[in-house]
Amino acid sequence: MRHPLNHPNLPLFQYQIREIVDVAHKLQQLDPTLQIEWENIGDPIAKGWQVPPFLKEAIIQEVQKRGDKVFGYAHSRGIVSAREWVVSESKKQCADSQLTVEDVLFTNGLGSAISALYHMLPRGVRVIQPTPAYPAHASTESFNAGKPPILYNLDPNNGWQPDIVHLEQQLQNNSEIVGILVVNPNNPTGAVYSREILLQIVDLAERYQTFIISDEVYYRMVYNETEFVQITELAAGRVPVIVMRGMSKDVPWPGGRSSWLEFHGAELDSDFADYAKGLKKRVTMEVCATSLPQYILSTVYTHPDFPIWIREYNRELESNGNMISEILSSVKELIVNRTNGAFYMMPLFREGVLTDRQTLPIANEEVREFIEKEVSVPGFTLDKRFTYYLLASTGICVVPASGFNSPYPGFRLTTLERNNEKRQQIYSRLKDAIEKYLQS
Ligand SMILES: Cc1ncc(COP(=O)(O)O)c(C=O)c1O
């Protein structure tokens, strides 16, 4: 007899960053003249950034120097020299760091680390997620728990810093929470957290005996005179922290699939140490993480051109983000927080300005029929409705805030568009479309 093969937790898996891409491709099939502006993409390479030459040189030299070894498996937790480099960096960033090579675990991108992190939590315990949230964390955590995510608010009226009062309420009301996820610099808001806020999170973690997961994949990408504060420094000797870092965004080498976890403060809590041990075992089942990026990790990050590259990259992202926030801030129905890190922004619609009757003109009849049918599905959120009309009417592709578990309607855009004129034109069109939609 056949057994059902539909996983009961599937509805908890949400990844609208990709869903909107499927819709855009469908619209292009219906109307091949529709030109899509991909303002949803978090991949610098896809947005036309060139890989710095020193990365390509490092790859070529490594293959020539080491020969076929770089094509083989690596140590299942990561090659020792790469882990040693991670340890030495960590000690530079936090003088009290107790990290050893045994506390570093390489994974196939942080995507694979995210799967492992939540998979290895014992049944019944939870990691509280920020909202709005990068959906891979919240979806994977709730899929494994078989329940909706437990969320704490990021506050759009306080530069998207975490709402500490709400976080504490949630910790009080949900004793199953064993960990707090922090994404800093943040996807989707572009916020970078202050020392004071991070200290308050560490205080709460200590008081409620939780560990912290700090996703820092964007930690080198901070600008607008904002400081990146090392949470390991604040938590040292007090709270265990899993730091998540990798090569996807800053080098940038997203296709390299090379990232790592650092287990800080495992000596502080035997339960956390057991969890870390379980995670290492789980990752070992993947045999090893991609080996070539690990071989060249320290060469790339210590290359004399790397600081020049990252300075230029940040300078351009700062200028792009500031231009976009200036254009969108002039729409009085939007709340816009400028981007200070990573390459995302999440403008919000003020309360009550969206309705389920607003539309934008769509020239192609088939496209219009498709969109009207899609948005009429019961439960279709108002911000998703806006992004569908925007896409069909202008070709501009952004992701609805509700796709990030956001309690507030809005949308997420990326600030990666390099061409000044094109960016100016896209965001002026976006501004006009918002005004037209709200007045329709
Ligand atoms: C906050 C955050 N964490 C993790 C990831 C996944 O990165 P990776 O390419 O290492 O899988 C992303 C990708 O966009 C991200 O934004």
The ligand as an SDF file (V2000), in Angstrom:
LIG
                    3D

 16 16  0  0  0  0  0  0  0  0999 V2000
   21.8540   36.2720    6.5360 C   0  0  0  0  0  0  0  0  0  0  0  0
   22.2630   35.1880    5.6050 C   0  0  0  0  0  0  0  0  0  0  0  0
   22.7620   34.0540    6.1070 N   0  0  0  0  0  0  0  0  0  0  0  0
   23.1600   33.0520    5.3090 C   0  0  0  0  0  0  0  0  0  0  0  0
   23.0390   33.1350    3.9450 C   0  0  0  0  0  0  0  0  0  0  0  0
   23.4710   31.9630    3.0990 C   0  0  0  0  0  0  0  0  0  0  0  0
   24.7530   32.1680    2.6350 O   0  0  0  0  0  0  0  0  0  0  0  0
   25.6010   31.0180    1.9250 P   0  0  0  0  0  0  0  0  0  0  0  0
   25.8700   31.4890    0.5420 O   0  0  0  0  0  0  0  0  0  0  0  0
   26.8740   30.9160    2.7400 O   0  0  0  0  0  0  0  0  0  0  0  0
   24.8020   29.7630    1.9630 O   0  0  0  0  0  0  0  0  0  0  0  0
   22.5210   34.2970    3.3680 C   0  0  0  0  0  0  0  0  0  0  0  0
   22.3580   34.4150    1.9050 C   0  0  0  0  0  0  0  0  0  0  0  0
   21.8020   35.3260    1.3560 O   0  0  0  0  0  0  0  0  0  0  0  0
   22.1200   35.3540    4.2140 C   0  0  0  0  0  0  0  0  0  0  0  0
   21.6120   36.4910    3.7260 O   0  0  0  0  0  0  0  0  0  0  0  0
  1  2  1  0
  2  3  1  0
  2 15  2  0
  3  4  2  0
  4  5  1  0
  5  6  1  0
  5 12  2  0
  6  7  1  0
  7  8  1  0
  8  9  2  0
  8 10  1  0
  8 11  1  0
 12 13  1  0
 12 15  1  0
 13 14  2  0
 15 16  1  0
M  END
$$$$
